Amino acid sequence: MTPRRARVYASVFVVFVGSVAANVLLLQPRALPHGEPSGSDAPLRLAAAATAKTTTGRDGEASSATIRAIQRELKAAGYYEGPSDGLANLSTHAAIMAYESDQQLELTGLPSDALLRMLILGTGRTRVAGENPSTAVRGTPAEQLIRLVQQHLIARGYSIAAVDGRMSDDTRRAIAAFEAEQRLKPSGRISAPLLAKLQRSPPAGRVAFSR
C-alpha cells in the first residue's frame, strides 16, 4: 500500500468514526431540566421514578431521590409547599398523611415507591362528600406526628381525651376547630398547612416530635 493510499484510508476512517459519534450524541434523548414536572409527562416522570431505587432505612423510609420526587408531586398536587430537598421532614410527613387521608388510605406518613407511583399515575380513591377521613394509623412517623398535633391542640385548650397517636373523633374535631379559627378550610386531618400554623405560634411548654 502506497503512503498516499494509506493517508486516504486513514481520512475515511476518521470521518466514519466522527459521523458515528455525532449521531450517538445528537440522537441521544436529552435529560429533562431539574424542576417541577409538567402535567402531561406522567410516563417520563414514572420512568424517572423507576430509577430512584429505594434504600430501606429507619422506619422503612425511601431514598432521598424518591423522597425528592414525592415532594415535587405533592407540591404539584397542592399538598406541600416546602423545598424538594429529599429530606423527609415533618412537613413532608404531614403532606403525605393529608394525601393518604384524601385517598382513604391507611395513614403512614411514609414516602415509598408505591406512594410515588400513586401520585404520578393518579390512582387511588378520592374521598367524596360526607365520608370521614381515614382513621387507620400504622407505625411511626404517623403516630408521632398525630401525638405532636394532639399535644399542640391540648396546650391551646382544645379537648382531646388522650395523646395516643390515634385519629380519634375528638382529635378530628379539635383539628377542624383549630383550622376554622386559623381561617383554614376545616378538614379534620393532619396536613402541612395545619402543622405550619401550629408551629408558627407554639404554646407555652415543651412540645417535641420524637422518632
Rosetta blueprint (number, residue, H / E / L):
1 M L
2 T L
3 P H
4 R H
5 R H
6 A H
7 R H
8 V H
9 Y H
10 A H
11 S H
12 V H
13 F H
14 V H
15 V H
16 F H
17 V H
18 G H
19 S H
20 V H
21 A H
22 A H
23 N H
24 V H
25 L H
26 L H
27 L H
28 Q L
29 P L
30 R L
31 A L
32 L L
33 P L
34 H L
35 G L
36 E L
37 P L
38 S L
39 G L
40 S L
41 D L
42 A H
43 P H
44 L H
45 R H
46 L H
47 A H
48 A H
49 A H
50 A H
51 T H
52 A L
53 K L
54 T L
55 T L
56 T L
57 G L
58 R H
59 D H
60 G H
61 E L
62 A L
63 S L
64 S H
65 A H
66 T H
67 I H
68 R H
69 A H
70 I H
71 Q H
72 R H
73 E H
74 L H
75 K H
76 A H
77 A L
78 G L
79 Y L
80 Y L
81 E L
82 G L
83 P L
84 S L
85 D L
86 G L
87 L L
88 A L
89 N L
90 L H
91 S H
92 T H
93 H H
94 A H
95 A H
96 I H
97 M H
98 A H
99 Y H
100 E H
101 S H
102 D H
103 Q L
104 Q L
105 L L
106 E L
107 L E
108 T L
109 G L
110 L L
111 P L
112 S L
113 D H
114 A H
115 L H
116 L H
117 R H
118 M H
119 L H
120 I H
121 L H
122 G L
123 T L
124 G L
125 R L
126 T L
127 R L
128 V L
129 A L
130 G L
131 E L
132 N L
133 P L
134 S L
135 T L
136 A L
137 V E
138 R L
139 G L
140 T L
141 P L
142 A H
143 E H
144 Q H
145 L H
146 I H
147 R H
148 L H
149 V H
150 Q H
151 Q H
152 H H
153 L H
154 I H
155 A H
156 R L
157 G L
158 Y L
159 S L
160 I L
161 A L
162 A L
163 V L
164 D L
165 G L
166 R L
167 M L
168 S L
169 D H
170 D H
171 T H
172 R H
173 R H
174 A H
175 I H
176 A H
177 A H
178 F H
179 E H
180 A H
181 E H
182 Q L
183 R L
184 L L
185 K L
186 P L
187 S L
188 G L
189 R L
190 I L
191 S L
192 A H
193 P H
194 L H
195 L H
196 A H
197 K H
198 L H
199 Q H
200 R H
201 S L
202 P L
203 P L
204 A L
205 G L
206 R L
207 V L
208 A L
209 F L
210 S L
211 R L
